[in-house]
Amino acid sequence: MARHDDPVAGCLGALLAPFILLFAFYVLVHSLVALARALVALPGIILAAPAAAAYLLVNGSAQTEQYRLGWLAGAGVAPLFALALVRLACPRTGRLRGGQRGSGTDASRRSGGRSRTRKRPVLTGYLARAGILLAASTTTALVTLLRGHYFQGPDTGPDQDVFGNAGLIATALLVAIGWWDRRPYPVSVETVRAATKQAERTLRRVQAENERVERLARQVEAKLAATLSEADFASLRNLHYESFTCADGAYDYYGSTQTSLRTMEQLLRNVRVTSLWWLGPVGRPVTARARRERAELEAAASTLAGTCGQLSGNVDHALSRVQALNARTNDMKQSIRDDCGVRGQRWYEELEARIEAARDERRSKAWAGR
């Protein structure tokens, strides 16, 4: 006989399924919150110390006298602990930590007074953030203490709720501080125009360096295409030295230029963020001045982007030419050894010894720097 499903049970299951899922979700969220409180309870103890000390000073009794001194000591450590947490939460390249390096001009770095002036707002920023963190965690802990019945006996100190709540608030604030400090600085039109001038100067220098590399590459190629002899030893040796030093210096210069390019690209990304700030709130028109400033900024950024594109293309082409020059310079070294007799062989051996000594020195410096 065939088995038929009970329609009543099916309807009841369909009605209860959403409530079962909601209950499971509630249990999961409650468990995650409890786990988060347990993880942040240790720093929460220190951050809640000022609240516990204040609570004991007002509502303490003879039975809780033994706790007062410990919580007062914790209250003294809490500001330093909050400052350390803020220091860890601030990103390395953010406004506070990153602003201490590379934010000033060469003139400001040469001036000790300007450097000290720069340190004041950095210190003020740390202190303000630490104060907000400590005030929020202390207020949370104090509210939790006032709502509960703590310190009413020798064994009724604050429980995990006090420390967990303070720790959760502190964690949320530290995440917010890290996000806030990661925001890029507003970019002005003058900054973009100055960067454009710098990019144009760099582009001219790169083009001049490219011409020098091309000239040496042609000379090396011509020498290798000709019949070499021992009589050409002096000119070949000088050309090898000039080619080697040119390629080595050009490679370092192009690497430095690529670093400058990355800085300019970051500036362009900041421009896009700054440009969004001129978008007026929903339903409100953007002022004529804001539209004009935004148009000027976007025009300057477009010019900078074009120059950076040209510079990037020149550097990529130049690096390929430097690699080719290095390869042909190495061919010239082998030709001098093979075609220039005893002098060429002795020069080759001495050159290889110097190269190996330089490698050993770099390796020893690398090991010493670890």
Disulfide bonds with the S-S distance in Angstrom:
none
